[in-house]
Amino acid sequence: MRGVGDALVAVLAAVAVMAATAALGLWAAGATALPGGAFPRIVAAVVVMAAGGDVGIAGGAGDLARTDAELTAMPLSVSLVGALTLGAGFVRPLRHRAVVPARELLARVAATAVLWLVALAVLSATARHTFTDLLPADSPADLFGELLDASPTIGFRADTGVTLLYGLLWVLGVLAVTLLVSRRAPLPPRLLRYQEPVRPAASAMLLLLLAYVVAGLVAGLFVAATRGHPADTFAVLLLGLPNVAWLALGLGIGGSWDGRVDGPFGLPMPHVLDQVLRGPRNTTLDVRSLAAHDERAWWLLPVAAVLLLVAGWVTAVRSPTRTRPWRHALHLAVAFALTLLVVLPLTRLDARLGLSLLGIFEVEDIGGHVALHPHLWTTAGLALLWGAVAGLLGGLLATRARHHGEVDGRPDHPSG
């Protein structure tokens, strides 16, 4: 029962911090003004989406009109705080133990996963609402809507089955990553031999991702303090900061995205992204296209180089002295490529809203399309190269540093 109690505390803490972050972000975005008591339901929907769940959008506009809407996005600020809280809550009861029996570890994972799915089911049941009166007042479409009884409605609804499936994958992924990166998390005896080659590089990747988030937070606070519209900036920080920060990481190593911004909607991100992607067709987003609008984009390259070198040094310092530099290069290359293969798909964005009357009259006032898709495998290939170089250089720089498991340059437990 103790394991169940620990799991319950971890799950409740994660749900609470996710809901609080989502509520603050939506409040900054002005969602409290939405009609029909929709705010708590939207908060639940955002938490569901942050946990990998599916929230579908559907609309109707009478027999002679059609509403078309789609939203695919993950509010990674909410996801990140939830993952960090859940991981910390999972590890905390085990932090003073060197090893843990495999049966106990699996029981704790199962309890956490079951309780998480229960919480997600409750949130999914709450995450549903329908909006009416979407047409702008005094617009031609509004007149047609009255004449044809075609007032559009758009609502959202969580798909409970799909949400529970992806929510299970999310929680198992969070717990697996926690065991990979946490130096305080004990492992079953049979897995201890994988600790040395895996954990140093894995923990360095987590530090790299968090470093980009912290840098993005500092930049966002500066923008909020100096350029006006602080509420909009805080909405982005509280809902989508890692979306922007990890996009910057991929761009900094030469990666690219395809995207477009068409219609009255825009990207809730730095204005330069909207400038690059604005148009009726897909456009390639990379450092070169960003620099064409703002030359400061070139700074993404040296920033990525420096932070990756630090990650390589951290990997080497936390590894045993006997580890050769070429092994550091291999470990960091694989870890960085796998990290981007997991992270970059989460930055994907698809949002579309359209309304047509009589099948021919498109209502431009509320129609639009925003899309952003990563070139995943190309960027992962670049990550292999960058990781190998950073791991090799970091290993060479760390040759005189004190390594994990050493005291005054000597191993804690000398052999022989």
FITI-966276 format. One record per residue (C-alpha): x, y, z negated; residue in one letter; residue number from 1. Coordinates in pm, whole numbers. Each point is the difference from the previous one (the first is absolute). Layout:
FITI-966276
[pt [X; Y; Z]; a; NUM]
...
end
This chain:
FITI-966276
[pt [0; 0; 0]; m; 1]
[pt [295; 230; -62]; r; 2]
[pt [91; -12; 368]; g; 3]
[pt [-358; 87; 93]; v; 4]
[pt [3; 296; -238]; g; 5]
[pt [327; 128; 144]; d; 6]
[pt [-142; -37; 352]; a; 7]
[pt [-318; 185; -97]; l; 8]
[pt [200; 293; -139]; v; 9]
[pt [213; 17; 315]; a; 10]
[pt [-299; -14; 235]; v; 11]
[pt [-204; 258; -190]; l; 12]
[pt [299; 236; -16]; a; 13]
[pt [63; -36; 374]; a; 14]
[pt [-366; 59; 91]; v; 15]
[pt [-18; 302; -232]; a; 16]
[pt [311; 169; 139]; v; 17]
[pt [-110; -69; 359]; m; 18]
[pt [-346; 142; -62]; a; 19]
[pt [143; 307; -174]; a; 20]
[pt [245; 66; 286]; t; 21]
[pt [-271; -49; 263]; a; 22]
[pt [-241; 227; -189]; a; 23]
[pt [256; 279; -34]; l; 24]
[pt [95; -25; 366]; g; 25]
[pt [-360; 5; 117]; l; 26]
[pt [-77; 288; -236]; w; 27]
[pt [288; 197; 154]; a; 28]
[pt [-139; -85; 344]; a; 29]
[pt [-341; 141; -96]; g; 30]
[pt [-187; -331; -10]; a; 31]
[pt [-187; 98; -317]; t; 32]
[pt [-221; 224; 216]; a; 33]
[pt [-133; -293; 204]; l; 34]
[pt [-375; -49; -42]; p; 35]
[pt [-195; -284; -150]; g; 36]
[pt [232; -84; -288]; g; 37]
[pt [249; -148; 244]; a; 38]
[pt [319; 92; -188]; f; 39]
[pt [32; -304; -234]; p; 40]
[pt [-87; -230; 288]; r; 41]
[pt [270; 154; 218]; i; 42]
[pt [248; -38; -286]; v; 43]
[pt [-88; -370; -15]; a; 44]
[pt [41; -27; 378]; a; 45]
[pt [345; 160; -12]; v; 46]
[pt [113; -240; -273]; v; 47]
[pt [-133; -293; 205]; v; 48]
[pt [191; 120; 306]; m; 49]
[pt [315; 55; -207]; a; 50]
[pt [-18; -363; -114]; a; 51]
[pt [-15; -122; 359]; g; 52]
[pt [-379; -25; 14]; g; 53]
[pt [-221; 71; 296]; d; 54]
[pt [-244; 293; 1]; v; 55]
[pt [-206; 15; 316]; g; 56]
[pt [-172; 307; 140]; i; 57]
[pt [-331; -30; 181]; a; 58]
[pt [-247; 256; 129]; g; 59]
[pt [-326; 42; 180]; g; 60]
[pt [-180; 282; 174]; a; 61]
[pt [-339; -123; 109]; g; 62]
[pt [-93; -194; 312]; d; 63]
[pt [144; 251; 247]; l; 64]
[pt [330; 78; -167]; a; 65]
[pt [313; -182; -108]; r; 66]
[pt [246; 61; -281]; t; 67]
[pt [348; -149; 32]; d; 68]
[pt [236; 4; -299]; a; 69]
[pt [311; -189; -113]; e; 70]
[pt [256; 43; -275]; l; 71]
[pt [313; -207; -55]; t; 72]
[pt [236; 152; -254]; a; 73]
[pt [164; -84; -329]; m; 74]
[pt [37; 271; -269]; p; 75]
[pt [348; -105; -103]; l; 76]
[pt [32; 240; -293]; s; 77]
[pt [-285; -188; -166]; v; 78]
[pt [149; -334; 105]; s; 79]
[pt [344; 87; -135]; l; 80]
[pt [-111; 114; -346]; v; 81]
[pt [-221; -307; -29]; g; 82]
[pt [279; -237; 105]; a; 83]
[pt [252; 156; -238]; l; 84]
[pt [-246; -11; -290]; t; 85]
[pt [-110; -356; 69]; l; 86]
[pt [359; -119; 41]; g; 87]
[pt [115; 169; -319]; a; 88]
[pt [-296; -142; -192]; g; 89]
[pt [73; -348; 133]; f; 90]
[pt [369; 7; -95]; v; 91]
[pt [-32; 173; -338]; r; 92]
[pt [-105; -306; -206]; p; 93]
[pt [290; -199; 150]; l; 94]
[pt [277; 259; -14]; r; 95]
[pt [185; -149; -300]; h; 96]
[pt [21; -350; 144]; r; 97]
[pt [284; -136; 213]; a; 98]
[pt [-204; -271; 172]; v; 99]
[pt [-366; -93; 22]; v; 100]
[pt [-148; -344; 77]; p; 101]
[pt [-142; -22; 350]; a; 102]
[pt [-337; -117; -133]; r; 103]
[pt [-34; 302; -228]; e; 104]
[pt [105; 241; 273]; l; 105]
[pt [-254; -146; 242]; l; 106]
[pt [-271; 18; -268]; a; 107]
[pt [74; 368; -57]; r; 108]
[pt [-6; 68; 374]; v; 109]
[pt [-331; -185; 35]; a; 110]
[pt [-159; 189; -290]; a; 111]
[pt [112; 335; 138]; t; 112]
[pt [-124; -85; 350]; a; 113]
[pt [-343; -120; -122]; v; 114]
[pt [-56; 307; -216]; l; 115]
[pt [116; 226; 281]; w; 116]
[pt [-252; -159; 237]; l; 117]
[pt [-278; 51; -256]; v; 118]
[pt [88; 369; -27]; a; 119]
[pt [17; 28; 378]; l; 120]
[pt [-341; -163; 39]; a; 121]
[pt [-152; 258; -236]; v; 122]
[pt [166; 283; 192]; l; 123]
[pt [-119; -145; 332]; s; 124]
[pt [-359; -6; -125]; a; 125]
[pt [33; 370; -89]; t; 126]
[pt [173; 107; 320]; a; 127]
[pt [-302; 70; 223]; r; 128]
[pt [-188; 315; 97]; h; 129]
[pt [-185; 155; 294]; t; 130]
[pt [26; 364; 108]; f; 131]
[pt [-269; 183; 197]; t; 132]
[pt [-35; 346; 159]; d; 133]
[pt [337; -22; 176]; l; 134]
[pt [-78; 230; 291]; l; 135]
[pt [124; 358; -27]; p; 136]
[pt [-283; 250; -51]; a; 137]
[pt [-120; 193; 305]; d; 138]
[pt [204; -215; 238]; s; 139]
[pt [-149; -130; 329]; p; 140]
[pt [33; -350; -137]; a; 141]
[pt [-204; 96; -303]; d; 142]
[pt [-282; 117; 230]; l; 143]
[pt [11; -324; 199]; f; 144]
[pt [2; -193; -326]; g; 145]
[pt [-319; 163; -118]; e; 146]
[pt [-178; -47; 332]; l; 147]
[pt [102; -363; 36]; l; 148]
[pt [-13; -98; -367]; d; 149]
[pt [366; -97; 28]; a; 150]
[pt [153; 143; -314]; s; 151]
[pt [328; -186; -49]; p; 152]
[pt [93; -190; -314]; t; 153]
[pt [339; -139; -93]; i; 154]
[pt [72; -224; -294]; g; 155]
[pt [282; -209; -141]; f; 156]
[pt [-19; -341; -157]; r; 157]
[pt [268; -232; -136]; a; 158]
[pt [7; -348; 150]; d; 159]
[pt [24; -204; -319]; t; 160]
[pt [117; -326; 159]; g; 161]
[pt [279; 157; 203]; v; 162]
[pt [92; 228; -291]; t; 163]
[pt [42; -293; -237]; l; 164]
[pt [215; -187; 252]; l; 165]
[pt [234; 292; 65]; y; 166]
[pt [-16; 102; -365]; g; 167]
[pt [130; -345; -94]; l; 168]
[pt [288; 40; 245]; l; 169]
[pt [67; 348; -143]; w; 170]
[pt [18; -110; -363]; v; 171]
[pt [211; -307; 79]; l; 172]
[pt [232; 219; 207]; g; 173]
[pt [34; 252; -282]; v; 174]
[pt [83; -273; -252]; l; 175]
[pt [248; -166; 237]; a; 176]
[pt [178; 330; 63]; v; 177]
[pt [3; 69; -375]; t; 178]
[pt [178; -329; -65]; l; 179]
[pt [241; 74; 285]; l; 180]
[pt [104; 349; -106]; v; 181]
[pt [-38; 11; -378]; s; 182]
[pt [321; -70; -192]; r; 183]
[pt [-207; -61; -316]; r; 184]
[pt [-231; -262; 149]; a; 185]
[pt [97; -357; -97]; p; 186]
[pt [-14; -277; 255]; l; 187]
[pt [-50; -376; -24]; p; 188]
[pt [331; -187; -38]; p; 189]
[pt [-14; -140; 353]; r; 190]
[pt [-17; 349; 150]; l; 191]
[pt [287; 153; -195]; l; 192]
[pt [253; -85; 272]; r; 193]
[pt [-185; 231; 242]; y; 194]
[pt [23; 294; -239]; q; 195]
[pt [352; 114; 95]; e; 196]
[pt [-39; 11; 380]; p; 197]
[pt [-356; 140; 2]; v; 198]
[pt [-64; 238; -288]; r; 199]
[pt [279; 258; 53]; p; 200]
[pt [-105; 76; 359]; a; 201]
[pt [-371; -21; -80]; a; 202]
[pt [26; 243; -291]; s; 203]
[pt [211; 235; 214]; a; 204]
[pt [-279; 5; 260]; m; 205]
[pt [-255; 92; -264]; l; 206]
[pt [225; 283; -116]; l; 207]
[pt [35; 116; 361]; l; 208]
[pt [-376; 12; 51]; l; 209]
[pt [-53; 180; -329]; l; 210]
[pt [279; 248; 83]; a; 211]
[pt [-184; 97; 317]; y; 212]
[pt [-324; 39; -195]; v; 213]
[pt [170; 224; -257]; v; 214]
[pt [160; 208; 276]; a; 215]
[pt [-339; 35; 166]; g; 216]
[pt [-155; 102; -330]; l; 217]
[pt [258; 274; -51]; v; 218]
[pt [-51; 125; 355]; a; 219]
[pt [-378; -8; -44]; g; 220]
[pt [12; 197; -324]; l; 221]
[pt [222; 259; 170]; f; 222]
[pt [-249; 30; 287]; v; 223]
[pt [-291; 31; -243]; a; 224]
[pt [179; 278; -189]; a; 225]
[pt [117; 204; 300]; t; 226]
[pt [-231; -49; 298]; r; 227]
[pt [-352; 21; -136]; g; 228]
[pt [-285; -252; 13]; h; 229]
[pt [134; -191; -303]; p; 230]
[pt [-315; -211; -31]; a; 231]
[pt [53; -151; 346]; d; 232]
[pt [363; -76; -83]; t; 233]
[pt [-90; -164; -329]; f; 234]
[pt [-264; -210; 176]; a; 235]
[pt [269; -138; 231]; v; 236]
[pt [241; -58; -289]; l; 237]
[pt [-259; -186; -207]; l; 238]
[pt [-140; -210; 284]; l; 239]
[pt [263; -40; 270]; g; 240]
[pt [347; 104; -120]; l; 241]
[pt [170; -335; 76]; p; 242]
[pt [-171; -1; 341]; n; 243]
[pt [202; 311; 86]; v; 244]
[pt [315; -89; -195]; a; 245]
[pt [41; -347; 149]; w; 246]
[pt [-80; 139; 343]; l; 247]
[pt [299; 230; -54]; a; 248]
[pt [215; -301; -92]; l; 249]
[pt [-89; -180; 321]; g; 250]
[pt [56; 312; 209]; l; 251]
[pt [333; 59; -174]; g; 252]
[pt [147; -328; 127]; i; 253]
[pt [-122; 64; 355]; g; 254]
[pt [-340; -167; -20]; g; 255]
[pt [-307; 127; 180]; s; 256]
[pt [-380; -2; -5]; w; 257]
[pt [-273; 39; 262]; d; 258]
[pt [-284; 232; -84]; g; 259]
[pt [-248; 264; 98]; r; 260]
[pt [-207; 273; -161]; v; 261]
[pt [-307; 93; 204]; d; 262]
[pt [-300; 208; -106]; g; 263]
[pt [-62; 227; -297]; p; 264]
[pt [160; -240; -245]; f; 265]
[pt [368; 4; -78]; g; 266]
[pt [258; -202; -187]; l; 267]
[pt [-4; 67; -375]; p; 268]
[pt [376; 24; 19]; m; 269]
[pt [268; 257; 87]; p; 270]
[pt [-123; 231; 273]; h; 271]
[pt [288; -90; 232]; v; 272]
[pt [-138; -354; 37]; l; 273]
[pt [-330; 141; 117]; d; 274]
[pt [185; 219; 251]; q; 275]
[pt [188; -296; 148]; v; 276]
[pt [-300; -232; 23]; l; 277]
[pt [-270; 249; 100]; r; 278]
[pt [-149; -98; 337]; g; 279]
[pt [-238; -239; 176]; p; 280]
[pt [265; -270; 59]; r; 281]
[pt [243; -196; -214]; n; 282]
[pt [333; 167; -70]; t; 283]
[pt [324; -143; -134]; t; 284]
[pt [94; 133; -342]; l; 285]
[pt [372; -12; -80]; d; 286]
[pt [271; 231; -129]; v; 287]
[pt [58; 151; 345]; r; 288]
[pt [-366; 90; 53]; s; 289]
[pt [-22; 142; -353]; l; 290]
[pt [317; 205; 50]; a; 291]
[pt [-149; 153; 314]; a; 292]
[pt [-246; 175; -232]; h; 293]
[pt [217; 31; -312]; d; 294]
[pt [379; -46; 15]; e; 295]
[pt [9; -88; -368]; r; 296]
[pt [-122; -346; 101]; a; 297]
[pt [360; -91; 85]; w; 298]
[pt [72; -1; -375]; w; 299]
[pt [-195; -326; -23]; l; 300]
[pt [303; -181; 148]; l; 301]
[pt [267; 100; -257]; p; 302]
[pt [-249; -36; -285]; v; 303]
[pt [-70; -360; 106]; a; 304]
[pt [372; -69; 35]; a; 305]
[pt [84; 133; -348]; v; 306]
[pt [-288; -173; -179]; l; 307]
[pt [71; -331; 176]; l; 308]
[pt [366; 25; -96]; l; 309]
[pt [-107; 52; -362]; v; 310]
[pt [-225; -306; 33]; a; 311]
[pt [298; -198; 132]; g; 312]
[pt [213; 112; -293]; w; 313]
[pt [-273; -90; -251]; v; 314]
[pt [-34; -344; 160]; t; 315]
[pt [374; -60; -31]; a; 316]
[pt [27; 127; -358]; v; 317]
[pt [-286; -221; -113]; r; 318]
[pt [151; -304; 171]; s; 319]
[pt [276; -222; -142]; p; 320]
[pt [360; 106; 75]; t; 321]
[pt [63; -313; 204]; r; 322]
[pt [-254; 109; 262]; t; 323]
[pt [181; 98; 320]; r; 324]
[pt [-82; 328; 182]; p; 325]
[pt [-130; -190; 302]; w; 326]
[pt [-252; -172; -226]; r; 327]
[pt [-115; 337; -131]; h; 328]
[pt [-48; 102; 363]; a; 329]
[pt [-204; -312; 74]; l; 330]
[pt [-214; 31; -313]; h; 331]
[pt [-79; 369; 52]; l; 332]
[pt [-68; -43; 372]; a; 333]
[pt [-254; -274; -61]; v; 334]
[pt [-154; 181; -297]; a; 335]
[pt [-35; 330; 189]; f; 336]
[pt [-152; -163; 309]; a; 337]
[pt [-250; -198; -211]; l; 338]
[pt [-85; 313; -199]; t; 339]
[pt [-90; 194; 313]; l; 340]
[pt [-194; -295; 140]; l; 341]
[pt [-217; 19; -312]; v; 342]
[pt [-13; 379; -46]; v; 343]
[pt [-36; 139; 351]; l; 344]
[pt [-330; -174; 87]; p; 345]
[pt [-145; 167; -309]; l; 346]
[pt [59; 342; 161]; t; 347]
[pt [-236; -86; 286]; r; 348]
[pt [-292; 239; 44]; l; 349]
[pt [-312; -22; 215]; d; 350]
[pt [-291; 239; -48]; a; 351]
[pt [-275; 61; 254]; r; 352]
[pt [-334; 175; -23]; l; 353]
[pt [-232; 65; 291]; g; 354]
[pt [-365; 72; 71]; l; 355]
[pt [-181; -12; 331]; s; 356]
[pt [-362; 86; 81]; l; 357]
[pt [-178; -170; 291]; l; 358]
[pt [329; -181; 62]; g; 359]
[pt [142; 299; 187]; i; 360]
[pt [15; 300; -235]; f; 361]
[pt [310; -21; -220]; e; 362]
[pt [-11; 213; -313]; v; 363]
[pt [345; 153; -7]; e; 364]
[pt [-57; 176; -332]; d; 365]
[pt [34; -322; -199]; i; 366]
[pt [184; -228; 244]; g; 367]
[pt [368; -79; -14]; g; 368]
[pt [269; -267; 2]; h; 369]
[pt [318; -24; -207]; v; 370]
[pt [241; -292; 42]; a; 371]
[pt [352; -87; -112]; l; 372]
[pt [160; -341; 65]; h; 373]
[pt [363; -100; -69]; p; 374]
[pt [234; -166; 249]; h; 375]
[pt [54; -270; -259]; l; 376]
[pt [251; -243; 145]; w; 377]
[pt [221; 264; 156]; t; 378]
[pt [25; 184; -331]; t; 379]
[pt [64; -326; -188]; a; 380]
[pt [283; -77; 239]; g; 381]
[pt [153; 340; -70]; l; 382]
[pt [-40; -73; -372]; a; 383]
[pt [213; -313; 38]; l; 384]
[pt [282; 209; 148]; l; 385]
[pt [-28; 285; -251]; w; 386]
[pt [-25; -244; -290]; g; 387]
[pt [306; -195; 110]; a; 388]
[pt [214; 314; 29]; v; 389]
[pt [-125; 145; -328]; a; 390]
[pt [49; -333; -180]; g; 391]
[pt [356; -37; 129]; l; 392]
[pt [100; 356; -88]; l; 393]
[pt [-175; -20; -335]; g; 394]
[pt [182; -322; -80]; g; 395]
[pt [336; 156; 85]; l; 396]
[pt [-75; 310; -209]; l; 397]
[pt [-103; -213; -298]; a; 398]
[pt [315; -214; -12]; t; 399]
[pt [139; 199; -296]; r; 400]
[pt [-331; 50; -176]; a; 401]
[pt [-115; -212; -292]; r; 402]
[pt [-236; -266; 131]; h; 403]
[pt [-304; -164; -155]; h; 404]
[pt [104; -259; -257]; g; 405]
[pt [343; 150; -67]; e; 406]
[pt [154; 175; -299]; v; 407]
[pt [315; 207; 63]; d; 408]
[pt [45; -169; 335]; g; 409]
[pt [-22; -353; -145]; r; 410]
[pt [-296; -237; 29]; p; 411]
[pt [-214; -40; -312]; d; 412]
[pt [17; -378; 38]; h; 413]
[pt [332; -97; 157]; p; 414]
[pt [19; -342; 152]; s; 415]
[pt [275; -252; -59]; g; 416]
end
